[in-house]
Amino acid sequence: MSYIGGGMYHAEPCPLCGRTLWNGRCENPDCHYHWHPKEDEEDEDDS
């Protein structure tokens, strides 16, 4: 069986509005993370 657009989705609760973050992007268009996806914690460390 083949899948179109393959790739894994990571879902978690949005820390700002409580809706679902899909791969860091919130499903709520009124939320900051909808327009500016949340980065992984590993990427935030610039040292």
Backbone as numpy.savetxt, mean C-alpha at the origin, in Angstrom:
# Nx Ny Nz CAx CAy CAz Cx Cy Cz
-2.98 -23.34 -15.10 -3.83 -22.16 -15.10 -2.94 -20.91 -15.10
-3.26 -19.95 -15.92 -2.47 -18.72 -15.98 -3.23 -17.57 -15.34
-2.48 -16.63 -14.83 -3.07 -15.46 -14.19 -2.63 -14.21 -14.95
-3.55 -13.29 -15.17 -3.24 -12.04 -15.86 -2.78 -11.02 -14.84
-1.71 -10.29 -15.15 -1.22 -9.24 -14.26 -0.56 -9.77 -13.02
-0.11 -11.01 -13.07 0.46 -11.68 -11.92 1.26 -10.80 -11.00
1.46 -11.23 -9.82 2.16 -10.46 -8.83 1.41 -10.56 -7.52
2.15 -10.46 -6.47 1.56 -10.61 -5.15 1.01 -9.28 -4.66
-0.08 -9.35 -3.94 -0.67 -8.19 -3.30 -0.46 -8.30 -1.80
-0.08 -7.19 -1.20 0.08 -7.15 0.25 -0.98 -6.19 0.79
-1.90 -6.71 1.60 -2.97 -5.89 2.16 -2.74 -5.73 3.66
-2.94 -4.50 4.15 -2.83 -4.21 5.57 -3.71 -3.00 5.88
-4.08 -2.80 7.16 -4.90 -1.64 7.50 -4.11 -0.34 7.35
-4.77 0.70 6.87 -4.14 2.00 6.72 -3.99 2.64 8.10
-2.80 3.13 8.45 -2.59 3.74 9.77 -3.29 5.09 9.92
-3.70 5.72 8.82 -4.35 7.03 8.91 -5.87 6.95 8.95
-6.46 6.15 8.06 -7.92 6.16 7.97 -8.57 4.82 8.32
-7.78 3.76 8.43 -8.33 2.46 8.80 -8.82 1.61 7.63
-8.83 2.16 6.42 -9.23 1.37 5.25 -8.09 0.41 4.89
-8.12 -0.21 3.73 -7.11 -1.19 3.35 -6.03 -0.56 2.49
-4.77 -0.85 2.84 -3.63 -0.49 2.00 -3.33 -1.69 1.11
-3.33 -1.49 -0.18 -2.95 -2.53 -1.15 -1.57 -2.17 -1.68
-0.56 -2.93 -1.28 0.84 -2.67 -1.67 1.22 -1.23 -1.34
0.77 -0.74 -0.19 1.14 0.59 0.26 0.23 1.72 -0.18
-0.72 1.44 -1.08 -1.63 2.48 -1.58 -3.01 2.26 -0.97
-3.52 3.29 -0.28 -4.82 3.21 0.38 -5.95 3.23 -0.64
-7.01 2.46 -0.36 -8.16 2.43 -1.27 -9.06 3.65 -1.11
-8.84 4.46 -0.08 -9.65 5.64 0.18 -9.06 6.85 -0.56
-9.77 7.41 -1.55 -9.22 8.54 -2.32 -9.02 9.81 -1.50
-9.63 9.90 -0.32 -9.45 11.07 0.54 -8.24 10.94 1.46
-7.58 9.81 1.46 -6.44 9.54 2.34 -5.12 9.95 1.68
-4.19 10.42 2.50 -2.85 10.80 2.01 -2.16 9.63 1.30
-2.30 8.41 1.85 -1.61 7.25 1.27 -2.25 6.76 -0.03
-3.39 7.29 -0.43 -3.94 6.96 -1.74 -3.10 7.62 -2.84
-2.70 8.85 -2.60 -1.94 9.63 -3.59 -0.44 9.54 -3.39
0.00 9.21 -2.19 1.43 9.07 -1.87 1.61 7.75 -1.13
1.79 6.64 -1.86 1.84 5.31 -1.24 2.87 5.22 -0.12
2.49 4.46 0.90 3.36 4.24 2.06 4.55 3.41 1.63
5.72 3.82 2.07 6.95 3.09 1.76 7.19 2.01 2.80
7.95 0.98 2.43 8.34 -0.05 3.39 9.27 0.54 4.44
9.23 -0.03 5.65 10.10 0.45 6.74 11.57 0.31 6.38
11.93 -0.72 5.63 13.33 -0.93 5.26 13.84 0.21 4.38
12.98 0.79 3.57 13.38 1.86 2.64 13.53 3.21 3.33
12.93 3.37 4.51 12.97 4.67 5.20 14.31 4.94 5.88
15.10 3.90 6.11 16.38 4.05 6.80 17.45 4.41 5.79
17.90 5.68 5.80 18.89 6.14 4.84 20.32 6.10 5.35
20.56 5.52 6.53 21.93 5.51 7.07 22.75 4.37 6.55
